[in-house]
Every structure is written in C-alpha cells, then in structure tokens.
Amino acid sequence: MPVINERHKELKRRRHRKKVYAKFKATLAKNPTNDERRKIADKLRKLTPAAEELIERWGL
C-alpha cells in the first residue's frame, strides 16, 4: 500500500480548493442574494487562512 507524502497531501488540498473556488465564482456570477454571499464568505473562512483577502478581492 503506497504512502502519500506531505507534498501529495498539499497538492490534493490545493486542487480541492481550486474546485471549490470555481463553484463559488460560478454562484457569484449569477447575482446571488446577500444571504448567499454571506454563506460563501463563511465557507471561504473555513476553507483557507487567506479568506479575508479573497473576500475583499471578490467583493463579498
């Protein structure tokens, strides 16, 4: 059974975040309500430590 090293774990997390970001951006493109924007911001905060920068950049 192969062992996954730290680099592979990091890449897996990064790829997952990229997919999640794409979903959030697609939702934001559809003119979401303020409640939906708040939910996305909360999920971003749980997903990454750089969330505040993303929230500011995306205009949430």
RAGIUR-V787427 format. One record per residue. N is the residue number from 0. RES is the residue in one letter. SS is DSSP state (H for helix, E for strand, - for the rest). BURIAL is b if it has 9 or more other ideal C-beta (glycine too) atoms within 8 Angstrom, else e. D_FIRST is the distance of its C-alpha to the first C-alpha in whole Angstrom. Layout:
N;RES;SS;BURIAL;D_FIRST  N;RES;SS;BURIAL;D_FIRST
//
This chain:
0;M;-;e;0  1;P;-;e;4  2;V;-;e;7  3;I;-;e;10  4;N;-;e;13  5;E;H;e;16  6;R;H;e;18  7;H;H;e;15  8;K;H;b;16  9;E;H;e;20  10;L;H;e;20  11;K;H;b;18  12;R;H;e;21  13;R;H;e;24  14;R;H;e;23  15;H;H;e;23  16;R;H;b;26  17;K;H;e;28  18;K;H;e;27  19;V;H;b;29  20;Y;H;b;32  21;A;H;e;33  22;K;H;e;33  23;F;H;b;35  24;K;H;b;37  25;A;H;e;38  26;T;H;b;39  27;L;H;b;41  28;A;-;e;43  29;K;-;e;44  30;N;-;e;47  31;P;-;b;45  32;T;-;e;47  33;N;H;e;47  34;D;H;e;45  35;E;H;b;42  36;R;H;b;43  37;R;H;b;42  38;K;H;e;39  39;I;H;b;38  40;A;H;b;39  41;D;H;e;37  42;K;H;b;34  43;L;H;b;34  44;R;H;b;35  45;K;H;e;32  46;L;H;e;29  47;T;-;e;30  48;P;-;e;32  49;A;-;e;34  50;A;H;b;36  51;E;H;e;39  52;E;H;e;39  53;L;H;b;38  54;I;H;b;40  55;E;H;e;43  56;R;H;e;42  57;W;H;b;42  58;G;-;e;45  59;L;-;b;44
//
